[in-house]
């Protein structure tokens, strides 16, 4: 049940590596204008999203101190 004890010829595997077909595959279909426009639009949307997240996220990750005081110190000054 664990395996066969008789030899199994694997010559057909070696022949399959050397086999070359004389039948050429059909040519690929060219993308239509709508498909090309859709691909460009998708790519442009992805790039715009990445640039937008970079533009909006850069100030949030900035460690430079801001010139304004905190809300708590302004509340104590008003009393």
N, C-alpha and C positions, 0 to 999 in steps of 0.2 A: 504494500500500500504506500510505502515511502518513496519508491522510485522503481523504474524499470531496470532490470539487469541486462537486457539485451542491447546491443549497440544500435544506435539510431543514426542513419546516414544524414549528415547535414551538408551534403554537397550542393543541394539546391539553394542554400543560403549564399554560398560562395558564388554560384552562378548568377544569383539575383543582383549581387553587387556589380557584376560586370555587364549586365544586360543593358543595352541601349535601344530605346524604341526609335523606330523610323517615323513615327506619327508625331507631328508637331502639334502643340496645344493651340487652341484657337486664340486669336489676338484679343487683347484686353479691350473692353469697351471704353471709349473716351467718356469722361465725365461731361454732363451737360452744363450749360451756362448756369442754371439754377443750382446745381450741386456745387460748382466752383464758388458761386456767390455765397452759398451757405457755409462752405468751409472757411472762406475769408471772414465772414461775419462772426463765426464761432471763434476763430483765432483772435480777431480783434476784440471781441468781448472778453476773452480770457486775459489778454494782455492788459486791457483797460482795467479789469478787476484787480490784477496784481499791482499795477501802478497806483490805482486808487487806494488800495490797502497800504501800500508803502507810504503814500503821501499822508494819509490820515493816521497811520500808526507811528510815524517817525516822531512827531511832537509828543506823543504819549510816552514814548520810551526815552525821551530826553531826560538827562539827569541834571541839567543846568538849573540853578535856582532862579525862580521867577522874582520880579521886583515887587510883587504885591505881598501884603501881609496876610496871615491866616485869618479865617473867620473868627476864631476865638479871641484873638488880640483886639480885633475891631470891636467886638462886643464889650470887652472890659473897658475900652477907651470911652465908650459912649455913656457909661454910668457916672 
